[in-house]
Amino acid sequence: MFLLAIIKHFSLSPKESLSLLSNDSKYLAHILAKGLKNDFRPIDNLILEFNKNLEKIIGFSKNK
């Protein structure tokens, strides 16, 4: 779910999105702090989608 949201909101390929999660997610942290080319709208939309789906995410973790 997280990877799909990154693909959708950051307009990246699956391979590029997956690479954001490698190397201790340092580049993802950089994007979250600085924006995507100084644009924070994709980050805002990503966070809004997570908030909208938070109950589902919690449900997944409880079922594990």
N, C-alpha and C positions, 0 to 999 in steps of 0.2 A: 504494500500500500504506500509506504514512504517513497520507494523508488518511483512508482507510477506518478505520484504527486510531483516529484522533482522533475520528471520528464515533462509533465503537463505544464507546470508553471514556469519552469526555467527554459523551456523550448530546447531541450538537449536530447541527444540520442540516448538510447539505453546504455550504451557503453560509456559515454561521457558522464551520465548520471551516476552510474556505478562507480566510476573513478572518484567521484566526490566523496564517497564513503570509505575510500582506501586512505592509507597514510594517516590514520587517526582522525580522519575527516577534517584535516587542517584547511583544505581549500573551501570546503563547505562552511566552516566557521568563518573564514575570510569573507565569503559571499554574504553570510548572514550579518556580519558586522559592517561591511562596506557597501553592500548592495550589489546588484548585477549590473555592471557598467554604470554605477552610481544611480541605479533605478531600484527603488525599494518596493515597487508594486508587485513584482513576482514573489517577493518574500512575504509581503502582507497577504497575498492570495494563498500562498502555501500555508501560512499559519491559520488563516480563516478556514481553510479546508480541514486542517487537523482539528480545530475546535469544533467544527460541524460534525466530525466523525469520531470525536473523543470517546463516546460511549462504546462504539464498536471496537475501537482500539483497546480499551480497558477490558472489554469482553474477551478479546483474543488472548490477552495476557492472563486472565483468570482461568481460561480453559486449558492452559499449558501445564 
